[in-house]
Amino acid sequence: MKNQRILSGVRPTGHIHLGNYLGAIRQWVRLSQSLSKQGLNEQLFCIVDQHALTTQSDTNNLSLNTYTIAAAYIACGINPDESAIFIQSHVPAHTELAWYLSCIAPLGWLNRMTQFKDKAGKDTGQACLGLYAYPVLMAADILIYKATQVPVGEDQKQHVELARDLAGLFNRHCDVDYFPLPEPLINKSTARIMSLRDGSKKMSKSDLSDYSRLHLTDENDLLTLKIRKAKTDSDPIPDAIKGLESRLEAQNLLGIYANLTEQTLESVCQQFAGQLFSAFKPILTEVVISTLQPIREKIFQLREEKSYLNQILHKGAETANQLANKNLSEIRTLLGLVDR
Ligand code: TYM
């Protein structure tokens, strides 16, 4: 099997939630474990703090959030001995490559990015340049390591595809086969965990309502309350997926249960067929708590062990800088710059 290099990241904005865990981090842990078994252990997990700066209010708790995400990676099962866990701003090569990619990226490609349109709102003239250029920095995060696979949730697919297109463009621009074309790895059943308040919107750190998402740091009482208040309907659970069509909230809660208990949605429907959500919610709550409680306790414990976390982040940055600087030097030469 060809060597694979995995890279992914989470923005340290707001509260890390179940969508981030199921859509991204749980996948990283599984991939990471299987690659390590095969001796192909090139995995980089980044806390993308410079991306957080693109939404201004995020500077307030940036440092605490950065440590929380680092702690969450480990608490969820990323092994710091087998993966590089590091902070984006500790590896300056990301922003340097982002500039080089900016010099070839066609504006037309960036204009298609839906996340910019969502985040910038109606008055795009007031949005900052960083928010617009965000996908180019994200491409640099991936390409600076020549990563081959990028495990993410569905909402990041367009950005990873842009990274892939920019890799191809760079290769043609320099007439070399330099960057491998990175692939998004998206797990179908966890690609989009939806808001608990509105089943048509994804669970998101930026949703104004805390009740729309289950945070990895929520206490058990709060998890219970959020699930109790989660929007549902008064119909009984159907005996097959087909009966969930147009019942978005019902589908989301059953889907979360299916994912946490490692079952298919179809078998969960069969198991609870005919029951009301008032009876199902306490069962879901139990499963959520048994998954999130140990993660929360570990996050809190690690956040108290700052020097241990700093040691891991330092080691991760050292590995990342080594790989990135080697590639950056080659990239500078390919672009005709005089290397140092
Ligand atoms: P971020 O911080 O918004 O989300 C981190 C990861 O969680 C996934 N995710 C979800 N998956 C399923 N359901 C949801 N409701 C849900 N919400 C979030 C995201 O898809 C993501 O995988 N731009 C990225 C961070 C980034 C990055 C990178 C990722 C920057 N550079 C390089 C990969 C590679 C972001 O904002 O993710």
Residues whose N, C-alpha, C, O or C-beta is under 5 A from the ligand:
A	BS01	TYM	L7 S8 G9 V10 R11 G19 N20 G23 A24 V48 M138 D141 P151 V152 G153 E154 D155 Q156 T190 A191 R192 I193 M194 K202 M203
